């Protein structure tokens, strides 16, 4: 049987529908949006809300707050690539087994080593186990506490590692948030209520069992990786082994083992070997041209490592040196620019190429829609890109005018 070829045009059409970015394919709510993308990127607190806004009609901040803090249908969890994601509760066990446990093991090794290096204890493993017991006891029975509050209550936790001694960039790295990262990735604690606004991360912590009513169901690692690969292919496929390895933060060995267990088909991605689930080979129905404004670190932008088919030549402008994506403007499945806010909070569109009158008009409408939704509230990306810095400087020098 001939290998099916899937070109960039078809991939962009699949993205439009499956990632709920086309107006005719919107998600019903934030949980539906998260499930459509496996999970939402949550490192930057505002990203979660703006990602939902781009995909859910009539979305409000209260809608996502309710899903996170009242219904608890979505859970903030440390997972792939040591990143915070907002995960549908019913897939948490798969994410824990397939990604978080690997992160936990790596972070535990680092903390254990640094405890000894900092002189807190000559047995880092014992120190970490003891302080973990204190934290879990403090958070038992539904108690919530911030990292600072836990440090005040547990003297053993109030330690730090000095780095760059005598250097201008030196300082101290406290152990409290690092221990909480380990416990989170192990599935023992979760980010509970947020003491900040939707744009600010000031989480309280509690035990997973208290927050969700039960511990995370145990799943073996191989099953977890396999099911994550299945979900990724459903949402992001077709993709390559490199895409899967990067997104999972795993190894090629694990990815290949998962693919071998799944019913997948090799496809031709303009000369590269990609994969699709066997029951997902039907050609994507073409969609009408569409536009979208996505926040920095949006899961669509960060969904692949081989991005040329939607990013084009704009990596240096729209990604920082660590690979974090900034806000992006999309036209018909491609990134064509960025958006930013003036000093007064107004949303401004900046195109990197001529997309014609129709595309420009659609994206200006999206900018006006986002401007109205934000209502002057400024949302500053945590990781500014080179272009964002350039536009900010131009805005200051011109008094905040649009580009």
KEFIDREN-14930 format. One record per residue (C-alpha): residue number from 0; residue in one letter; z, y, x. Coordinates in Angstrom, 3 decimals, decimal comma, padded with zeros to 6 digits. Layout:
// KEFIDREN-14930
+-----+----+----------+----------+----------+
!   i ! aa !        Z !        Y !        X !
+-----+----+----------+----------+----------+
! NUM !  A !        Z !        Y !        X !
...
+-----+----+----------+----------+----------+
END
This chain:
// KEFIDREN-14930
+-----+----+----------+----------+----------+
!   i ! aa !        Z !        Y !        X !
+-----+----+----------+----------+----------+
!   0 !  X !  000,000 !  000,000 !  000,000 !
!   1 !  X ! -000,951 !  003,428 !  001,318 !
!   2 !  X !  001,904 !  005,684 !  002,370 !
!   3 !  X !  002,418 !  008,415 ! -000,192 !
!   4 !  X !  001,933 !  011,912 !  001,204 !
!   5 !  X !  004,171 !  014,706 ! -000,032 !
!   6 !  X !  003,097 !  018,142 !  001,093 !
!   7 !  X !  005,156 !  021,329 !  001,286 !
!   8 !  X !  003,908 !  022,523 ! -002,108 !
!   9 !  X !  005,265 !  019,447 ! -003,867 !
!  10 !  X !  008,545 !  019,619 ! -001,954 !
!  11 !  X !  008,981 !  023,215 ! -003,090 !
!  12 !  X !  008,341 !  022,227 ! -006,700 !
!  13 !  X !  010,929 !  019,453 ! -006,453 !
!  14 !  X !  013,404 !  021,930 ! -004,980 !
!  15 !  X !  012,811 !  024,410 ! -007,810 !
!  16 !  X !  013,649 !  021,870 ! -010,503 !
!  17 !  X !  016,322 !  019,736 ! -008,868 !
!  18 !  X !  018,253 !  022,611 ! -007,356 !
!  19 !  X !  018,212 !  024,412 ! -010,706 !
!  20 !  X !  016,578 !  027,517 ! -009,278 !
!  21 !  X !  013,627 !  027,716 ! -011,661 !
!  22 !  X !  014,458 !  029,558 ! -014,919 !
!  23 !  X !  013,330 !  026,536 ! -016,957 !
!  24 !  X !  015,598 !  024,155 ! -015,054 !
!  25 !  X !  018,978 !  025,900 ! -015,117 !
!  26 !  X !  022,249 !  023,968 ! -014,910 !
!  27 !  X !  024,476 !  023,837 ! -017,971 !
!  28 !  X !  027,583 !  024,875 ! -016,032 !
!  29 !  X !  029,057 !  025,050 ! -012,536 !
!  30 !  X !  029,921 !  021,335 ! -012,482 !
!  31 !  X !  026,340 !  020,460 ! -013,395 !
!  32 !  X !  025,082 !  022,795 ! -010,664 !
!  33 !  X !  027,355 !  021,192 ! -008,065 !
!  34 !  X !  026,335 !  017,685 ! -009,075 !
!  35 !  X !  022,649 !  018,645 ! -008,855 !
!  36 !  X !  023,200 !  019,515 ! -005,179 !
!  37 !  X !  025,752 !  016,739 ! -004,463 !
!  38 !  X !  028,274 !  019,537 ! -003,846 !
!  39 !  X !  028,447 !  023,295 ! -003,284 !
!  40 !  X !  029,059 !  024,901 !  000,100 !
!  41 !  X !  032,546 !  026,443 !  000,128 !
!  42 !  X !  033,254 !  027,785 !  003,625 !
!  43 !  X !  032,643 !  031,338 !  002,452 !
!  44 !  X !  034,604 !  031,671 ! -000,815 !
!  45 !  X !  032,058 !  033,968 ! -002,460 !
!  46 !  X !  029,187 !  031,565 ! -001,757 !
!  47 !  X !  030,406 !  029,090 ! -004,370 !
!  48 !  X !  030,330 !  031,721 ! -007,108 !
!  49 !  X !  026,996 !  033,211 ! -006,076 !
!  50 !  X !  025,419 !  029,751 ! -005,770 !
!  51 !  X !  026,550 !  029,004 ! -009,314 !
!  52 !  X !  025,337 !  032,411 ! -010,544 !
!  53 !  X !  021,854 !  031,641 ! -009,205 !
!  54 !  X !  021,697 !  028,370 ! -011,173 !
!  55 !  X !  023,723 !  028,767 ! -014,376 !
!  56 !  X !  022,722 !  031,039 ! -017,235 !
!  57 !  X !  025,315 !  033,622 ! -018,323 !
!  58 !  X !  027,637 !  032,496 ! -015,541 !
!  59 !  X !  030,989 !  034,236 ! -015,075 !
!  60 !  X !  033,657 !  034,036 ! -012,386 !
!  61 !  X !  036,045 !  032,681 ! -015,010 !
!  62 !  X !  033,719 !  029,721 ! -015,639 !
!  63 !  X !  034,067 !  028,456 ! -012,076 !
!  64 !  X !  037,765 !  029,313 ! -011,901 !
!  65 !  X !  038,310 !  027,150 ! -014,966 !
!  66 !  X !  036,405 !  024,214 ! -013,428 !
!  67 !  X !  038,358 !  024,549 ! -010,167 !
!  68 !  X !  041,878 !  025,385 ! -011,265 !
!  69 !  X !  042,273 !  024,398 ! -014,927 !
!  70 !  X !  039,977 !  021,454 ! -015,625 !
!  71 !  X !  039,956 !  020,473 ! -011,931 !
!  72 !  X !  036,531 !  018,959 ! -012,459 !
!  73 !  X !  035,571 !  020,493 ! -009,111 !
!  74 !  X !  037,677 !  020,099 ! -005,975 !
!  75 !  X !  037,593 !  022,036 ! -002,699 !
!  76 !  X !  037,497 !  019,397 !  000,005 !
!  77 !  X !  036,938 !  019,170 !  003,760 !
!  78 !  X !  033,893 !  016,981 !  004,243 !
!  79 !  X !  030,529 !  016,877 !  006,026 !
!  80 !  X !  030,437 !  018,679 !  009,376 !
!  81 !  X !  034,111 !  019,716 !  008,981 !
!  82 !  X !  032,956 !  022,098 !  006,254 !
!  83 !  X !  034,703 !  022,952 !  003,003 !
!  84 !  X !  032,661 !  021,835 !  000,001 !
!  85 !  X !  033,247 !  022,084 ! -003,724 !
!  86 !  X !  032,857 !  018,500 ! -004,889 !
!  87 !  X !  032,610 !  017,066 ! -008,416 !
!  88 !  X !  035,809 !  015,146 ! -008,962 !
!  89 !  X !  034,026 !  011,932 ! -009,908 !
!  90 !  X !  032,269 !  011,766 ! -006,524 !
!  91 !  X !  035,297 !  012,656 ! -004,422 !
!  92 !  X !  035,994 !  009,057 ! -003,394 !
!  93 !  X !  032,457 !  008,646 ! -002,043 !
!  94 !  X !  032,626 !  011,929 ! -000,122 !
!  95 !  X !  036,026 !  010,977 !  001,277 !
!  96 !  X !  034,844 !  007,594 !  002,527 !
!  97 !  X !  031,376 !  008,614 !  003,644 !
!  98 !  X !  032,159 !  011,883 !  005,416 !
!  99 !  X !  035,721 !  013,194 !  005,271 !
! 100 !  X !  037,381 !  010,197 !  006,911 !
! 101 !  X !  035,099 !  010,584 !  009,933 !
! 102 !  X !  036,020 !  014,276 !  010,176 !
! 103 !  X !  039,716 !  013,438 !  009,835 !
! 104 !  X !  039,627 !  010,965 !  012,714 !
! 105 !  X !  037,897 !  013,464 !  015,013 !
! 106 !  X !  040,247 !  016,307 !  014,072 !
! 107 !  X !  043,298 !  014,094 !  014,488 !
! 108 !  X !  042,251 !  013,201 !  018,035 !
! 109 !  X !  041,775 !  016,875 !  018,911 !
! 110 !  X !  045,104 !  017,979 !  017,438 !
! 111 !  X !  046,984 !  015,155 !  019,164 !
! 112 !  X !  045,491 !  016,151 !  022,515 !
! 113 !  X !  046,192 !  019,867 !  022,000 !
! 114 !  X !  049,806 !  019,273 !  020,945 !
! 115 !  X !  050,465 !  017,752 !  024,347 !
! 116 !  X !  048,458 !  020,474 !  026,065 !
! 117 !  X !  050,503 !  023,173 !  024,309 !
! 118 !  X !  053,757 !  021,521 !  025,393 !
! 119 !  X !  054,985 !  020,917 !  021,842 !
! 120 !  X !  055,565 !  017,210 !  022,402 !
! 121 !  X !  054,697 !  014,600 !  025,003 !
! 122 !  X !  053,518 !  012,271 !  022,216 !
! 123 !  X !  051,016 !  014,165 !  020,097 !
! 124 !  X !  050,524 !  011,293 !  017,666 !
! 125 !  X !  054,240 !  011,126 !  016,866 !
! 126 !  X !  054,416 !  014,918 !  016,463 !
! 127 !  X !  051,480 !  014,942 !  014,049 !
! 128 !  X !  052,875 !  012,052 !  012,012 !
! 129 !  X !  056,282 !  013,716 !  011,755 !
! 130 !  X !  054,997 !  017,154 !  010,782 !
! 131 !  X !  052,641 !  015,534 !  008,262 !
! 132 !  X !  055,592 !  013,796 !  006,607 !
! 133 !  X !  057,403 !  017,136 !  006,345 !
! 134 !  X !  054,358 !  018,797 !  004,775 !
! 135 !  X !  053,827 !  016,039 !  002,229 !
! 136 !  X !  057,519 !  016,146 !  001,310 !
! 137 !  X !  057,384 !  019,927 !  000,872 !
! 138 !  X !  054,348 !  019,609 ! -001,400 !
! 139 !  X !  055,630 !  016,696 ! -003,467 !
! 140 !  X !  056,104 !  016,847 ! -007,236 !
! 141 !  X !  053,463 !  019,502 ! -007,777 !
! 142 !  X !  054,833 !  022,080 ! -005,354 !
! 143 !  X !  052,256 !  024,484 ! -003,913 !
! 144 !  X !  052,536 !  026,491 ! -000,704 !
! 145 !  X !  050,334 !  028,507 !  001,610 !
! 146 !  X !  049,971 !  027,690 !  005,275 !
! 147 !  X !  052,308 !  030,579 !  006,135 !
! 148 !  X !  054,905 !  029,394 !  003,648 !
! 149 !  X !  054,802 !  025,891 !  005,104 !
! 150 !  X !  055,273 !  027,297 !  008,613 !
! 151 !  X !  058,344 !  029,202 !  007,429 !
! 152 !  X !  059,794 !  026,094 !  005,779 !
! 153 !  X !  058,938 !  023,613 !  008,534 !
! 154 !  X !  059,930 !  024,938 !  011,992 !
! 155 !  X !  058,167 !  022,042 !  013,689 !
! 156 !  X !  054,870 !  023,378 !  012,323 !
! 157 !  X !  055,263 !  026,817 !  013,890 !
! 158 !  X !  053,449 !  026,141 !  017,144 !
! 159 !  X !  050,296 !  027,416 !  018,803 !
! 160 !  X !  047,916 !  026,662 !  021,643 !
! 161 !  X !  046,967 !  029,473 !  024,010 !
! 162 !  X !  043,321 !  029,745 !  024,995 !
! 163 !  X !  041,534 !  032,006 !  027,451 !
! 164 !  X !  044,735 !  033,101 !  029,201 !
! 165 !  X !  044,238 !  036,494 !  030,818 !
! 166 !  X !  040,798 !  036,927 !  029,250 !
! 167 !  X !  039,797 !  039,640 !  026,784 !
! 168 !  X !  038,722 !  036,940 !  024,316 !
! 169 !  X !  041,908 !  034,885 !  024,729 !
! 170 !  X !  044,567 !  034,323 !  022,113 !
! 171 !  X !  046,583 !  031,748 !  020,206 !
! 172 !  X !  045,418 !  029,033 !  017,834 !
! 173 !  X !  048,189 !  028,051 !  015,446 !
! 174 !  X !  048,640 !  024,421 !  014,504 !
! 175 !  X !  049,499 !  024,850 !  010,821 !
! 176 !  X !  045,922 !  025,258 !  009,528 !
! 177 !  X !  044,709 !  022,546 !  011,876 !
! 178 !  X !  047,235 !  020,034 !  010,579 !
! 179 !  X !  046,286 !  020,951 !  007,016 !
! 180 !  X !  042,641 !  020,350 !  007,909 !
! 181 !  X !  043,542 !  016,855 !  009,109 !
! 182 !  X !  045,541 !  016,105 !  005,966 !
! 183 !  X !  042,783 !  017,502 !  003,774 !
! 184 !  X !  040,093 !  015,440 !  005,474 !
! 185 !  X !  042,356 !  012,392 !  005,140 !
! 186 !  X !  042,447 !  013,053 !  001,398 !
! 187 !  X !  046,216 !  013,580 !  001,290 !
! 188 !  X !  046,324 !  017,288 !  000,397 !
! 189 !  X !  043,962 !  019,645 ! -001,416 !
! 190 !  X !  043,414 !  023,353 ! -001,750 !
! 191 !  X !  045,103 !  024,174 ! -005,032 !
! 192 !  X !  045,453 !  027,657 ! -006,542 !
! 193 !  X !  043,945 !  030,648 ! -004,764 !
! 194 !  X !  046,151 !  033,700 ! -004,243 !
! 195 !  X !  043,169 !  035,883 ! -003,398 !
! 196 !  X !  040,278 !  037,122 ! -005,505 !
! 197 !  X !  037,157 !  035,001 ! -005,897 !
! 198 !  X !  035,799 !  036,654 ! -002,751 !
! 199 !  X !  038,864 !  035,899 ! -000,619 !
! 200 !  X !  040,267 !  032,540 !  000,450 !
! 201 !  X !  044,072 !  032,476 !  000,298 !
! 202 !  X !  044,656 !  028,914 ! -000,836 !
! 203 !  X !  047,873 !  027,227 ! -001,678 !
! 204 !  X !  048,124 !  023,555 ! -000,836 !
! 205 !  X !  049,527 !  020,596 ! -002,690 !
! 206 !  X !  049,235 !  016,829 ! -002,582 !
! 207 !  X !  046,046 !  015,307 ! -003,897 !
! 208 !  X !  048,032 !  013,072 ! -006,206 !
! 209 !  X !  049,849 !  016,042 ! -007,745 !
! 210 !  X !  046,682 !  018,102 ! -008,233 !
! 211 !  X !  044,434 !  015,356 ! -009,568 !
! 212 !  X !  046,989 !  013,042 ! -011,120 !
! 213 !  X !  046,235 !  010,199 ! -008,723 !
! 214 !  X !  045,266 !  009,522 ! -005,140 !
! 215 !  X !  041,599 !  009,298 ! -004,188 !
! 216 !  X !  040,251 !  005,835 ! -004,968 !
! 217 !  X !  039,708 !  003,890 ! -001,743 !
! 218 !  X !  036,092 !  003,158 ! -000,815 !
! 219 !  X !  034,916 !  001,623 !  002,462 !
! 220 !  X !  032,991 !  003,835 !  004,879 !
! 221 !  X !  029,677 !  001,971 !  004,674 !
! 222 !  X !  029,664 !  002,222 !  000,889 !
! 223 !  X !  030,571 !  005,891 !  001,071 !
! 224 !  X !  027,746 !  006,690 !  003,495 !
! 225 !  X !  025,253 !  004,670 !  001,466 !
! 226 !  X !  026,129 !  006,432 ! -001,776 !
! 227 !  X !  026,040 !  009,856 ! -000,125 !
! 228 !  X !  022,583 !  009,062 !  001,238 !
! 229 !  X !  021,513 !  007,967 ! -002,239 !
! 230 !  X !  022,808 !  011,194 ! -003,807 !
! 231 !  X !  021,233 !  013,328 ! -001,087 !
! 232 !  X !  017,841 !  011,671 ! -001,545 !
! 233 !  X !  018,055 !  012,230 ! -005,293 !
! 234 !  X !  018,849 !  015,921 ! -004,835 !
! 235 !  X !  017,094 !  016,839 ! -001,584 !
! 236 !  X !  014,546 !  014,102 ! -001,012 !
! 237 !  X !  012,170 !  013,580 !  000,503 !
! 238 !  X !  013,832 !  014,058 !  003,832 !
! 239 !  X !  013,872 !  012,614 !  007,316 !
! 240 !  X !  016,474 !  010,631 !  009,209 !
! 241 !  X !  017,211 !  013,813 !  011,152 !
! 242 !  X !  017,856 !  015,703 !  007,914 !
! 243 !  X !  020,281 !  013,045 !  006,702 !
! 244 !  X !  022,077 !  012,740 !  010,028 !
! 245 !  X !  022,583 !  016,502 !  010,223 !
! 246 !  X !  023,677 !  016,975 !  006,609 !
! 247 !  X !  026,120 !  014,077 !  006,762 !
! 248 !  X !  027,447 !  015,041 !  010,179 !
! 249 !  X !  027,085 !  011,362 !  010,966 !
! 250 !  X !  025,040 !  009,169 !  013,292 !
! 251 !  X !  021,508 !  007,808 !  013,158 !
! 252 !  X !  023,003 !  004,327 !  013,200 !
! 253 !  X !  024,966 !  005,022 !  010,015 !
! 254 !  X !  021,983 !  006,691 !  008,340 !
! 255 !  X !  019,643 !  003,828 !  009,174 !
! 256 !  X !  022,154 !  001,259 !  007,951 !
! 257 !  X !  022,433 !  003,113 !  004,641 !
! 258 !  X !  018,663 !  003,409 !  004,258 !
! 259 !  X !  018,319 ! -000,316 !  004,953 !
! 260 !  X !  020,677 ! -001,086 !  002,062 !
! 261 !  X !  018,984 !  001,274 ! -000,384 !
! 262 !  X !  015,719 !  000,752 ! -002,229 !
! 263 !  X !  013,784 !  003,491 ! -000,434 !
! 264 !  X !  010,154 !  004,122 !  000,409 !
! 265 !  X !  008,706 !  005,799 !  003,469 !
! 266 !  X !  006,559 !  008,847 !  002,736 !
! 267 !  X !  004,396 !  011,094 !  004,891 !
! 268 !  X !  005,786 !  014,613 !  005,315 !
! 269 !  X !  002,863 !  016,242 !  007,099 !
! 270 !  X !  003,032 !  013,771 !  009,957 !
! 271 !  X !  006,757 !  013,046 !  009,851 !
! 272 !  X !  008,315 !  009,996 !  008,261 !
! 273 !  X !  010,434 !  010,864 !  005,253 !
! 274 !  X !  012,217 !  008,840 !  002,614 !
! 275 !  X !  012,426 !  008,767 ! -001,164 !
! 276 !  X !  014,243 !  006,468 ! -003,533 !
! 277 !  X !  011,894 !  003,824 ! -004,937 !
! 278 !  X !  012,472 !  005,002 ! -008,513 !
! 279 !  X !  011,705 !  008,617 ! -007,582 !
! 280 !  X !  008,070 !  008,411 ! -006,515 !
! 281 !  X !  006,446 !  010,086 ! -009,501 !
! 282 !  X !  004,664 !  013,308 ! -008,485 !
! 283 !  X !  006,650 !  016,420 ! -009,312 !
! 284 !  X !  005,227 !  018,418 ! -012,195 !
! 285 !  X !  004,082 !  021,799 ! -010,947 !
! 286 !  X !  006,268 !  024,736 ! -011,891 !
! 287 !  X !  005,365 !  028,338 ! -012,515 !
! 288 !  X !  006,090 !  030,783 ! -009,677 !
! 289 !  X !  009,756 !  031,675 ! -009,469 !
! 290 !  X !  012,099 !  033,869 ! -007,490 !
! 291 !  X !  015,754 !  033,599 ! -006,509 !
! 292 !  X !  018,394 !  035,384 ! -004,477 !
! 293 !  X !  020,767 !  032,968 ! -002,779 !
! 294 !  X !  023,972 !  033,709 ! -000,864 !
! 295 !  X !  024,697 !  032,937 !  002,740 !
! 296 !  X !  025,356 !  029,228 !  003,335 !
! 297 !  X !  023,854 !  028,265 ! -000,012 !
! 298 !  X !  023,497 !  024,459 ! -000,216 !
! 299 !  X !  019,734 !  024,687 ! -000,710 !
! 300 !  X !  019,220 !  026,731 !  002,450 !
! 301 !  X !  021,588 !  024,424 !  004,357 !
! 302 !  X !  020,246 !  021,193 !  002,868 !
! 303 !  X !  017,892 !  020,161 !  005,679 !
! 304 !  X !  017,744 !  020,586 !  009,431 !
! 305 !  X !  013,917 !  020,472 !  009,517 !
! 306 !  X !  013,343 !  023,659 !  007,541 !
! 307 !  X !  009,920 !  024,956 !  008,478 !
! 308 !  X !  008,414 !  024,031 !  005,075 !
! 309 !  X !  010,617 !  026,575 !  003,307 !
! 310 !  X !  011,962 !  028,806 !  006,091 !
! 311 !  X !  008,781 !  029,568 !  008,013 !
! 312 !  X !  009,226 !  031,803 !  011,082 !
! 313 !  X !  012,438 !  033,484 !  009,933 !
! 314 !  X !  015,169 !  031,373 !  011,535 !
! 315 !  X !  016,106 !  033,927 !  014,192 !
! 316 !  X !  016,398 !  036,710 !  011,618 !
! 317 !  X !  018,239 !  034,822 !  008,881 !
! 318 !  X !  020,519 !  032,407 !  010,772 !
! 319 !  X !  023,282 !  033,308 !  013,195 !
! 320 !  X !  023,629 !  031,703 !  016,623 !
! 321 !  X !  025,785 !  028,894 !  015,182 !
! 322 !  X !  023,226 !  027,912 !  012,549 !
! 323 !  X !  024,871 !  029,639 !  009,580 !
! 324 !  X !  022,370 !  030,969 !  007,052 !
! 325 !  X !  022,664 !  034,454 !  005,634 !
! 326 !  X !  021,622 !  035,651 !  002,157 !
! 327 !  X !  018,009 !  034,766 !  001,367 !
! 328 !  X !  015,288 !  035,879 ! -001,018 !
! 329 !  X !  012,974 !  033,135 ! -002,289 !
! 330 !  X !  009,533 !  033,292 ! -003,821 !
! 331 !  X !  007,904 !  030,129 ! -005,147 !
! 332 !  X !  009,890 !  027,759 ! -002,948 !
! 333 !  X !  009,812 !  029,719 !  000,302 !
! 334 !  X !  012,219 !  032,116 !  001,962 !
! 335 !  X !  010,476 !  035,477 !  002,149 !
! 336 !  X !  013,318 !  037,875 !  002,898 !
! 337 !  X !  016,959 !  038,692 !  002,403 !
! 338 !  X !  019,223 !  040,784 !  000,226 !
! 339 !  X !  022,171 !  042,900 !  001,193 !
! 340 !  X !  024,532 !  045,472 ! -000,262 !
! 341 !  X !  024,832 !  049,150 !  000,470 !
! 342 !  X !  028,163 !  050,777 !  001,249 !
! 343 !  X !  028,581 !  051,489 ! -002,468 !
! 344 !  X !  027,896 !  047,867 ! -003,440 !
! 345 !  X !  024,333 !  048,228 ! -004,673 !
! 346 !  X !  022,106 !  045,197 ! -004,148 !
! 347 !  X !  019,071 !  045,905 ! -001,990 !
! 348 !  X !  016,068 !  043,640 ! -001,401 !
! 349 !  X !  014,406 !  043,350 !  002,005 !
! 350 !  X !  011,147 !  041,391 !  002,194 !
! 351 !  X !  009,825 !  040,015 !  005,467 !
! 352 !  X !  006,266 !  039,560 !  004,214 !
! 353 !  X !  003,881 !  040,745 !  001,522 !
! 354 !  X !  004,266 !  038,413 ! -001,457 !
! 355 !  X !  002,141 !  040,396 ! -003,857 !
! 356 !  X !  002,979 !  042,499 ! -006,877 !
! 357 !  X !  004,187 !  039,638 ! -009,086 !
! 358 !  X !  006,593 !  038,204 ! -006,534 !
! 359 !  X !  007,941 !  041,605 ! -005,581 !
! 360 !  X !  008,539 !  042,483 ! -009,228 !
! 361 !  X !  010,359 !  039,207 ! -009,922 !
! 362 !  X !  012,643 !  039,584 ! -006,926 !
! 363 !  X !  013,398 !  043,184 ! -007,806 !
! 364 !  X !  014,413 !  041,970 ! -011,256 !
! 365 !  X !  016,669 !  039,381 ! -009,629 !
! 366 !  X !  018,198 !  042,078 ! -007,431 !
! 367 !  X !  018,876 !  044,210 ! -010,501 !
! 368 !  X !  020,391 !  041,204 ! -012,294 !
! 369 !  X !  022,678 !  040,442 ! -009,359 !
! 370 !  X !  023,580 !  044,110 ! -009,014 !
! 371 !  X !  024,613 !  044,168 ! -012,668 !
! 372 !  X !  026,639 !  040,955 ! -012,317 !
! 373 !  X !  028,489 !  042,162 ! -009,233 !
! 374 !  X !  029,182 !  045,539 ! -010,790 !
! 375 !  X !  029,641 !  047,271 ! -007,452 !
! 376 !  X !  031,883 !  044,563 ! -005,979 !
! 377 !  X !  030,917 !  044,069 ! -002,349 !
! 378 !  X !  030,443 !  040,536 ! -001,087 !
! 379 !  X !  030,251 !  040,480 !  002,679 !
! 380 !  X !  028,918 !  037,248 !  004,242 !
! 381 !  X !  031,435 !  035,693 !  006,592 !
! 382 !  X !  028,727 !  035,027 !  009,171 !
! 383 !  X !  026,398 !  038,048 !  009,457 !
! 384 !  X !  022,904 !  037,298 !  010,714 !
! 385 !  X !  020,878 !  039,412 !  013,155 !
! 386 !  X !  018,857 !  040,885 !  010,287 !
! 387 !  X !  022,003 !  041,605 !  008,267 !
! 388 !  X !  023,489 !  043,518 !  011,187 !
! 389 !  X !  020,260 !  045,457 !  011,611 !
! 390 !  X !  020,089 !  046,369 !  007,923 !
! 391 !  X !  023,749 !  047,359 !  007,860 !
! 392 !  X !  023,193 !  049,680 !  010,812 !
! 393 !  X !  020,139 !  051,203 !  009,166 !
! 394 !  X !  022,079 !  051,642 !  005,937 !
! 395 !  X !  024,873 !  053,488 !  007,709 !
! 396 !  X !  022,481 !  055,774 !  009,532 !
! 397 !  X !  020,538 !  056,552 !  006,355 !
! 398 !  X !  023,548 !  056,935 !  004,109 !
! 399 !  X !  023,162 !  053,522 !  002,482 !
! 400 !  X !  019,604 !  053,796 !  001,193 !
! 401 !  X !  017,670 !  050,714 !  000,089 !
! 402 !  X !  014,997 !  049,169 !  002,238 !
+-----+----+----------+----------+----------+
END
